[in-house]
Amino acid sequence: MDLSDLRIFRAVVQSGGVTRAAERLHRVQSNVTTRIRQLEQDLGVSLFIRDGKRLHLAPAGQLLLGYAEQLLALADETRSAVQDARPRGVFRLGAMESTAAVRLPGPLAAFHRRYPDVVLELRTGNPQQLASAILAGELDAALVAEPISEAAFEKAPAFMEDLIVIAPAGHPPIGKNKPVPQTMIAFESGCPHRARLEQWYAMRGEMPVRTIELGSYHAMLGCVAAGMGVALLPRSVLDTFPERRRVSVHEPPAGLNRAMTILIWRKGAYSPKLEAFELILRAKSDVARARPSNARHRAANGRKN
């Protein structure tokens, strides 16, 4: 059953016959007649009672007319929604746990206020998990730490994070030629901050005797405060910890002390919802304002051309 057949059928009903419907649709009369007969053959029922040249709706035609009106209205609504540049529908966003907890409340609140027609869904995970979810079509975009594959994704800068090593309060300085803490507290493998902490150990020619894997930064902070080991995390996370006095802060070496959080999406999948979210990030972040995404550059160039 073709939508154009339904439009022809509706026009015949509304016009009171084939001749007027053909004029209204700018078609020849024989074409309208053929399409109606094809629709009847497709459905296996008679849609009209034929009284000479006059047509009267049959019971099956009455039933089809109601459905045809709904289907054609839905088709028009779908076309309008697809062509409309306003953000709408579901926006599926992923983020690292620290980003979701510390960086996103403000931007997400602004997004909800500005675009009430968008339903926003949030998933947390490590960069590998979130990148895989984008490629699988489960997420529209994600906020992850670099590095990320240049082949499959486009990206925009979001936040620059200062990274710190935290240890229990009163812990001796953790520097060159100082004892290395034996227990490392981190997320599961795949977390870029865990990789940096492991790299920090490797630079010192040692590895932790024990690794405790946890699922949230606040759990890590609690374990560090309890004297169980050391962790590496964004300074912005520590700023939210009410028991900050129970931990000591140690600076990792250059190269391990900063990390860029970026917004990524699948190449060719830039959408009005994604653009709207990126604009809000740019308004909230000094990094994003200073370094617009390649997609934004292309969009601006396209409007100029």
Sequence and secondary structure as in RCSB ss.txt:
>XXXX:A:sequence
MDLSDLRIFRAVVQSGGVTRAAERLHRVQSNVTTRIRQLEQDLGVSLFIRDGKRLHLAPAGQLLLGYAEQLLALA
DETRSAVQDARPRGVFRLGAMESTAAVRLPGPLAAFHRRYPDVVLELRTGNPQQLASAILAGELDAALVAEPISE
AAFEKAPAFMEDLIVIAPAGHPPIGKNKPVPQTMIAFESGCPHRARLEQWYAMRGEMPVRTIELGSYHAMLGCVA
AGMGVALLPRSVLDTFPERRRVSVHEPPAGLNRAMTILIWRKGAYSPKLEAFELILRAKSDVARARPSNARHRAA
NGRKN
>XXXX:A:secstr
  HHHHHHHHHHHHHTSHHHHHHHHT  HHHHHHHHHHHHHHHTS  EEEETTEEEE HHHHHHHHHHHHHHHHH
HHHHHHHH  S  EEEEEEE HHIIIIISHHHHHHHHHH TTEEEEEEE  HHHHHHHHHTTS SEEEEES   T
TTEEEEEEEEEEEEEEEETT     TTS   SEEEE STT HHHHHHHHHHHHTT   SEEEE S HHHHHHHHH
TTS BEEEEHHHHTT TTGGGEEEE   TTSSEEEEEEEEETT   HHHHHHHHHHHHH HHHHHS  HHHHHHH
HHHH 
